[in-house]
């Protein structure tokens, strides 16, 4: 799923002729949101297992 996110964002930015900075912003936002989601999921599962 994560690889699909990166592939789809890269493909859309490439087809729209985005600049290098634009591509890096898109990739940064997607990777940041993905890392945040994974870390939140890990934290919640750890917090639920402690109770």
Backbone as CSV, one residue per row, in Angstrom:
resi,resn,N_x,N_y,N_z,CA_x,CA_y,CA_z,C_x,C_y,C_z
1,UNK,0.822,-1.189,0.000,0.000,0.000,0.000,0.868,1.256,0.000
2,UNK,1.932,1.234,0.786,2.816,2.390,0.850,3.512,2.593,-0.488
3,UNK,3.955,1.502,-1.086,4.612,1.616,-2.395,3.638,2.137,-3.446
4,UNK,2.377,1.727,-3.353,1.366,2.220,-4.291,1.178,3.721,-4.134
5,UNK,1.203,4.216,-2.905,1.086,5.659,-2.670,2.218,6.402,-3.363
6,UNK,3.445,5.932,-3.134,4.588,6.594,-3.753,4.512,6.540,-5.278
7,UNK,4.148,5.376,-5.806,4.069,5.218,-7.256,3.012,6.133,-7.854
8,UNK,1.839,6.198,-7.226,0.763,7.020,-7.782,1.104,8.503,-7.721
9,UNK,1.679,8.952,-6.625,2.062,10.373,-6.522,3.148,10.702,-7.525
10,UNK,4.134,9.814,-7.662,5.221,10.062,-8.612,4.688,10.094,-10.041
11,UNK,3.791,9.195,-10.383,3.232,9.135,-11.727,2.425,10.391,-12.037
12,UNK,1.593,10.823,-11.104,0.782,12.022,-11.323,1.667,13.249,-11.459
13,UNK,2.674,13.365,-10.611,3.550,14.534,-10.694,4.381,14.516,-11.977
14,UNK,4.744,13.333,-12.447,5.514,13.225,-13.686,4.645,13.591,-14.893
15,UNK,3.393,13.125,-14.903,2.496,13.416,-16.014,2.102,14.888,-16.052
16,UNK,2.065,15.534,-14.893,1.682,16.945,-14.851,2.882,17.859,-15.079
17,UNK,4.037,17.288,-15.348,5.279,18.029,-15.616,5.666,18.903,-14.425
18,UNK,5.536,18.349,-13.223,5.909,19.086,-12.017,7.420,19.234,-11.951
19,UNK,7.858,20.301,-11.316,9.288,20.523,-11.146,9.844,19.554,-10.111
20,UNK,11.148,19.528,-10.000,11.783,18.637,-9.031,11.354,18.991,-7.611
21,UNK,11.258,20.280,-7.336,10.832,20.707,-6.005,9.395,20.265,-5.719
22,UNK,8.539,20.367,-6.708,7.162,19.930,-6.536,7.065,18.445,-6.261
23,UNK,7.851,17.655,-6.988,7.856,16.210,-6.771,8.328,15.877,-5.362
24,UNK,9.366,16.561,-4.902,9.895,16.287,-3.568,8.906,16.702,-2.476
25,UNK,8.163,17.783,-2.717,7.142,18.194,-1.759,6.056,17.134,-1.665
26,UNK,5.587,16.642,-2.819,4.562,15.598,-2.820,5.065,14.345,-2.111
27,UNK,6.261,13.914,-2.451,6.819,12.707,-1.835,7.012,12.928,-0.339
28,UNK,7.471,14.108,0.049,7.664,14.415,1.472,6.369,14.399,2.241
29,UNK,5.331,14.970,1.663,4.033,14.982,2.350,3.469,13.580,2.493
30,UNK,3.545,12.802,1.433,3.013,11.437,1.483,3.818,10.583,2.461
31,UNK,5.158,10.693,2.407,5.965,9.883,3.320,5.770,10.329,4.758
32,UNK,5.641,11.635,4.983,5.402,12.122,6.337,4.080,11.635,6.884
33,UNK,3.036,11.700,6.069,1.719,11.235,6.510,1.728,9.727,6.746
34,UNK,2.453,8.997,5.918,2.534,7.544,6.078,3.271,7.182,7.356
35,UNK,4.399,7.827,7.608,5.164,7.552,8.832,4.333,7.913,10.060
36,UNK,3.630,9.052,9.992,2.774,9.445,11.113,1.690,8.395,11.359
37,UNK,1.069,7.914,10.306,0.019,6.903,10.447,0.541,5.611,11.034
38,UNK,1.692,5.167,10.583,2.269,3.922,11.088,2.650,4.077,12.555
39,UNK,3.281,5.203,12.897,3.668,5.423,14.286,2.446,5.547,15.198
40,UNK,1.391,6.210,14.727,0.172,6.322,15.523,-0.452,4.953,15.745
41,UNK,-0.448,4.125,14.715,-1.002,2.778,14.845,-0.206,1.958,15.854
42,UNK,1.119,2.059,15.806,1.958,1.340,16.760,1.722,1.836,18.180
43,UNK,1.639,3.150,18.346,1.414,3.719,19.680,0.076,3.278,20.258
44,UNK,-0.959,3.335,19.433,-2.285,2.945,19.913,-2.327,1.468,20.264
45,UNK,-1.711,0.635,19.454,-1.716,-0.803,19.765,-0.915,-1.098,21.027
46,UNK,0.189,-0.351,21.244,0.960,-0.543,22.464,0.163,-0.057,23.674
47,UNK,-0.501,1.085,23.547,-1.263,1.637,24.663,-2.445,0.740,25.024
48,UNK,-3.056,0.135,24.034,-4.188,-0.754,24.315,-3.728,-2.068,24.947
49,UNK,-2.531,-2.489,24.622,-2.050,-3.756,25.190,-1.591,-3.587,26.636
50,UNK,-1.289,-2.360,27.060,-0.842,-2.131,28.422,-1.977,-2.146,29.419
51,UNK,-3.193,-1.926,28.970,-4.318,-1.868,29.921,-4.917,-3.224,30.179
